[in-house]
Amino acid sequence: MTDLQIDAHGRLRHLLTTEGLPRALIQRILDTAETFVPEAGVPPKKVPLLRGKTVFNLFFENSTRTRTTFELAAKRLSADVINMDVAHSSKSKGEDDLDTLYTLQAMGADIFAIRHPENGAAARFAAHAAPHVAIVNAGDGSHAHPTQGLLDVFTIRRHRPDFDALRVAIVGDVRHSRVAHSTIHALRTLGTRDIRVVGPRHFLPADPAALGVSATTDTAAGLNGADVVMGLRIQRERIEGDALADVADYHSQFGLHAANLAHASATALVMHPGPINRGVEINADIAYGQQSVILEQVRNGIAVRMAVMAIIAGNRAPGGGPPSA
């Protein structure tokens, strides 16, 4: 995976996962994203970094936030953007995914943002992409969602830049969450060591130590003193059988509501990648309360995705500088 993502000069070629990304590269992405965050009250401006480039949003799964923010990011970089409705495209006629890739490459694609239900799909596309084409993983199965992980740590950094001292609690369906995996890898690379995952036993990773986290079914213990609390959606589409069979009341035990959040730091940031299931993993008053940075995560997603595409495009320009305007 690292060989596919990083070229021989250590530059970002594709973005497939946060796992194995060098700390300096993550910091460069976050620093670049800062330059794309508009000042309060100032409308966002378009920049010409991807003028003349074509970005395809190739989504084999439904999405609202991710696809829309990729589209906005590409347009703010002055790229031409094509959104593919794959369910009604040639795939419905039996065309292989790679044939779709080859066809769209022939039409002049430069960057693909790809969401796919299969683990490892993004790497498969990257392994077969033309040399001038970049793949950005917009979520593959339960494996990875790197731009979400990066926007999560970007949002945290804007409030709590001391990653080494952070206490982070991730609550919910960690086992099936590509977001959790990507955010955990990014946090650990940036120096965070106190990462707790909390949820019913079916939702906890099979090997927490390998992921670099501690795991518990005790919400009070998991949230104790946490500086950041992230709720996760139950990934029902990726769960086989009844993973909630041993939980009488998920919301009461693991939902982000006032009683459970009382165990965290009084100034803890509340996060959620969306979509939100009100009254299941989080209450509306918490999701839109003073501690919440959930809507900020959405806004920051545009800047982070702009940064990723601008850096990748720049790495393909002569000399590795910004692409010509």
C-alpha positions in Angstrom: 0.0 0.0 0.0 2.8 2.4 0.9 4.5 1.8 -2.5 1.3 2.6 -4.3 0.7 5.8 -2.3 4.2 7.2 -2.1 6.5 7.6 -5.2 10.2 7.0 -5.2 10.8 10.6 -4.1 8.6 10.3 -1.1 5.7 12.3 -2.7 2.1 11.5 -2.5 0.9 9.7 -5.6 -2.4 8.3 -4.5 -4.3 8.6 -1.2 -5.5 5.2 -0.2 -5.1 5.0 3.6 -3.7 7.0 6.5 -1.9 3.9 7.7 1.8 4.3 7.0 1.6 7.9 5.9 4.7 9.8 7.2 4.1 12.3 9.9 5.6 15.1 7.8 3.3 14.3 5.0 0.2 14.4 7.2 1.4 17.7 8.6 1.9 19.0 5.1 -1.6 18.1 4.2 -3.0 19.7 7.3 -0.9 22.9 6.8 -2.0 23.1 3.2 -5.6 22.7 4.3 -5.3 25.7 6.6 -4.6 27.9 3.6 -7.9 26.8 2.1 -10.1 27.6 5.1 -11.9 30.9 4.4 -11.8 33.5 7.1 -15.0 34.0 9.1 -17.5 35.9 7.2 -15.5 35.8 4.0 -16.9 33.8 1.0 -14.6 31.0 -0.2 -12.5 31.8 -3.2 -11.6 29.7 -6.2 -8.0 29.1 -6.9 -6.5 27.9 -10.3 -4.5 25.0 -9.0 -6.5 22.4 -10.9 -7.5 24.5 -13.9 -7.6 22.2 -17.0 -7.8 19.1 -14.8 -10.8 16.7 -14.7 -11.9 15.1 -11.4 -14.4 12.1 -11.5 -16.4 11.3 -8.4 -16.8 7.5 -9.0 -19.1 6.3 -6.2 -20.2 2.7 -6.1 -22.0 3.4 -2.8 -24.4 6.2 -1.9 -23.0 9.3 -0.2 -24.0 12.9 0.5 -21.3 14.6 2.5 -18.3 13.0 1.0 -19.3 13.3 -2.6 -20.6 16.8 -2.2 -17.4 18.0 -0.4 -15.2 16.4 -3.0 -17.2 18.2 -5.7 -16.9 21.5 -3.9 -13.2 21.0 -3.3 -12.5 20.2 -6.9 -14.5 23.2 -8.1 -12.8 25.6 -5.7 -9.6 24.3 -7.2 -11.0 25.2 -10.7 -11.2 21.6 -11.9 -13.9 20.2 -14.2 -16.0 17.8 -12.1 -18.0 14.8 -13.3 -20.2 12.9 -10.8 -20.8 9.3 -11.9 -24.1 7.6 -11.0 -22.5 4.2 -11.1 -25.7 2.3 -10.2 -27.2 3.5 -13.5 -24.0 3.4 -15.5 -22.4 0.6 -17.5 -21.9 -1.4 -14.3 -25.6 -2.1 -14.3 -25.0 -3.8 -17.7 -22.2 -6.0 -16.3 -19.1 -3.9 -17.0 -16.1 -4.6 -14.7 -15.0 -1.8 -12.4 -11.6 -1.7 -14.1 -13.1 -1.3 -17.5 -15.0 1.7 -16.2 -11.7 3.1 -14.9 -10.0 2.6 -18.3 -12.9 4.1 -20.2 -13.0 7.2 -18.1 -9.2 7.5 -18.2 -9.5 7.6 -22.0 -11.9 10.5 -21.6 -9.2 12.5 -19.9 -9.6 11.9 -16.2 -6.8 13.2 -14.0 -8.1 12.4 -10.5 -10.7 9.8 -9.3 -12.4 10.1 -5.9 -13.7 6.6 -5.5 -16.1 5.1 -2.9 -16.6 1.3 -3.1 -18.1 -1.3 -0.8 -15.2 -3.7 -1.1 -12.1 -3.6 1.2 -9.0 -2.8 -0.9 -10.9 -1.5 -3.9 -9.1 1.8 -3.9 -5.7 0.0 -4.0 -6.9 -2.2 -6.9 -7.8 0.9 -8.9 -4.5 2.6 -8.1 -2.6 -0.5 -9.2 -4.2 -0.3 -12.6 -4.4 3.5 -13.0 -2.5 5.3 -15.8 0.7 7.0 -14.6 -0.9 10.5 -14.9 -4.0 9.5 -13.0 -4.4 9.7 -9.2 -6.8 7.7 -7.0 -8.2 9.2 -3.8 -10.0 6.7 -1.6 -13.4 8.1 -0.6 -14.1 5.0 1.5 -13.6 1.3 0.7 -15.6 -1.2 2.7 -14.7 -1.2 6.3 -11.0 -0.7 5.5 -10.2 3.0 5.1 -11.6 6.5 4.6 -8.4 8.6 4.6 -9.7 12.1 3.9 -12.2 11.7 6.7 -9.5 10.6 9.1 -7.4 13.6 8.0 -10.3 16.1 8.4 -10.9 14.6 11.8 -7.3 15.3 13.0 -7.4 18.7 11.2 -10.5 19.6 13.2 -8.9 18.4 16.4 -5.7 20.3 15.7 -7.5 23.6 15.3 -8.7 23.2 18.9 -6.2 20.9 20.6 -2.9 20.9 18.8 -1.1 18.9 21.6 -1.7 15.5 20.1 0.8 13.9 22.5 -1.3 14.8 25.5 -4.7 14.0 24.0 -7.1 11.5 25.5 -9.5 10.3 22.7 -12.5 8.1 23.1 -14.2 6.6 20.0 -17.6 5.2 20.8 -19.7 2.8 18.7 -19.1 0.4 15.8 -15.4 0.6 15.6 -14.9 -2.9 14.1 -16.8 -2.0 10.9 -15.9 1.6 10.7 -13.4 2.7 8.0 -13.6 6.2 9.6 -12.4 4.9 13.0 -9.5 3.0 11.4 -8.3 6.0 9.4 -8.6 8.5 12.3 -6.8 6.1 14.7 -3.9 5.7 12.3 -3.6 9.5 11.8 -3.8 10.2 15.5 -1.1 7.7 16.4 1.2 9.0 13.6 0.7 12.5 15.1 1.7 11.2 18.6 -1.6 10.4 20.4 -1.2 7.3 22.5 -4.3 7.4 24.8 -7.0 6.2 22.4 -9.9 4.3 23.8 -12.6 2.5 21.8 -15.9 1.9 23.5 -18.9 -0.2 22.6 -20.6 -3.5 22.7 -18.2 -6.5 22.3 -19.4 -7.1 18.7 -18.3 -3.6 17.8 -14.8 -3.7 19.3 -11.8 -4.6 17.1 -10.7 -8.2 17.3 -7.1 -7.1 18.2 -7.1 -3.7 19.9 -3.4 -3.8 20.6 -2.6 -4.2 17.0 -4.6 -1.1 16.2 -2.9 0.8 19.0 -5.9 1.3 21.2 -7.4 0.1 24.4 -10.9 -1.3 24.3 -13.8 -1.5 26.8 -17.5 -2.1 27.0 -17.7 0.2 30.0 -18.7 3.7 28.7 -17.9 5.5 32.0 -14.4 4.1 32.0 -13.8 4.7 28.3 -14.9 8.3 28.5 -13.2 9.1 31.8 -11.4 12.4 31.3 -11.5 12.2 27.5 -10.6 15.4 25.6 -12.2 14.2 22.4 -15.3 12.0 22.1 -16.2 10.7 18.7 -19.5 8.9 18.1 -19.9 6.4 15.2 -22.9 5.3 13.3 -23.8 1.6 13.5 -22.7 0.1 10.2 -25.7 -2.1 9.7 -24.9 -2.6 6.0 -21.6 -4.3 6.9 -22.8 -6.4 9.9 -23.7 -10.0 9.5 -26.2 -11.4 12.0 -27.6 -9.5 14.9 -24.6 -7.7 16.4 -26.8 -5.9 18.8 -28.3 -9.1 20.3 -26.5 -8.6 23.6 -27.4 -4.9 24.0 -30.8 -4.2 25.5 -30.6 -0.4 25.0 -27.7 0.8 22.8 -28.6 4.5 23.3 -28.7 4.3 27.0 -25.4 2.4 27.3 -23.3 3.9 24.5 -25.2 6.9 23.1 -23.7 10.4 23.4 -26.1 12.0 25.8 -25.5 14.2 28.8 -25.2 11.4 31.4 -22.6 9.5 29.4 -20.7 12.7 28.4 -20.5 13.7 32.0 -17.6 11.2 32.4 -15.5 13.1 29.8 -13.7 16.3 30.3 -16.0 19.3 30.7 -14.4 20.9 27.7 -14.3 17.7 25.5 -14.8 18.1 21.8 -17.8 16.1 20.5 -17.3 14.7 17.0 -19.2 12.4 14.6 -18.5 11.7 10.9 -22.2 11.5 9.9 -24.7 10.7 9.0 -26.2 11.1 12.5 -28.9 8.7 13.8 -30.6 10.9 16.4 -31.5 9.1 19.5 -29.3 6.1 18.7 -25.6 7.1 18.9 -26.1 10.7 19.7 -28.8 13.2 20.9 -29.6 16.2 18.8 -28.9 18.6 21.7 -25.3 17.1 21.9 -24.8 17.0 18.1 -25.5 20.7 17.9 -24.5 21.8 21.3 -21.6 24.1 22.4 -19.0 21.2 22.6 -19.9 19.9 19.2 -17.5 20.4 16.2 -19.6 18.2 13.9 -20.5 20.9 11.4 -17.0 22.2 11.6 -15.8 18.7 10.5 -18.1 19.0 7.4 -16.7 22.4 6.5 -13.1 21.3 7.1 -13.7 18.3 4.8 -13.7 20.7 1.9 -10.3 22.3 2.8 -8.7 18.9 3.5 -9.9 17.4 0.2 -8.7 20.5 -1.6 -5.3 20.1 0.0 -5.0 16.4 -0.9 -5.9 17.0 -4.6 -3.7 20.1 -4.9 -0.7 18.2 -3.4 -1.2 15.2 -5.7 -1.6 17.3 -8.8 1.4 19.3 -7.9 3.5 16.1 -7.5 2.6 15.3 -11.1 3.6 18.7 -12.5 7.1 19.2 -13.9 9.5 19.5 -11.1 6.9 18.6 -8.5 5.7 22.1 -8.1 2.1 23.4 -8.4 0.4 22.6 -11.7 0.3 25.4 -14.2 -2.7 27.7 -14.0 
